């Protein structure tokens, strides 16, 4: 299962990348057409790269209580910003049903950015039911949001209704275990990974800067002024972490730290990238109770 159609300006999206991202492409092996087999099937041919203007009514009859009806209802609820109701139609339900409305609101901005990209009329192209599992094919935005692709959505029957499978069995097990803590843990894990990526990016930028400036390194303000580091980093804060670049007096070495802004909520790990000017930069990270790591 691959998660596509998200341009992760939002960190939480990077996580729902996270799991919610399935909404726009649980495509296994890319676009695909269904063919009649030994299971009950409704199919229709669809160009996997049709344009947004080609989106019309679904190409199969959608029966009440069918997997296709669940998929259509899911997208409709996302578009209407009824996120709790939408997630209740997926195997993410144990992670959402314990959240209060106030807690759910913490993720509202991220979820609304997804809702804004949902087509007004999601075209259902095919459905295959095999026992307690089903596959629905729908036209959804692909890597290029202006073009639609036929993508596969997996479902499972639970009692008298169908649920959309957004995560693999291992993740589903974790969700059932962690309940409403799952999204918080997922967000924090994602922010920690993004902090690590940022420090590695800073190390790469410092290396380029050094090659251009007689092996001297630069502070954050200089990297921003040179157009190498995003201006949004001027505050020193990004995705739940605070970043600081400290130069040696001769500018021949530096270290960069990443510290969680809210320990236990935005992250647990403190990190430091050390470049002594003699050996390649190396990263150290550990739980330092929310305090910056020190270059010794």
Secondary structure, DSSP 8 states (H G I E B T S, - for coil): -B--S---SSHHIIIIITTGGGGGT-BSSSS------SSEEE-----TT-BGGG--S-SS---TTSHHHHHHHHHHHHHTT-HHHHHTTBTTHHHHTT--HHHHHTTHHHHHHHHTTS-SS-EEEEEEEETTEEEEEEEEE-SSTTBEEEEEEEEEEETTEEEE--S-HHHHHHHHHHGGGHHHHHHHHHHHHHHHHHHHHHHHHHHHHHHHTTT----HHHHHHTTSS-GGGGGSEETTEEEEEEE-TTSS-EEEEEEESSBTTTBSEEEEEEE-SSS--EEEEEE-TT------
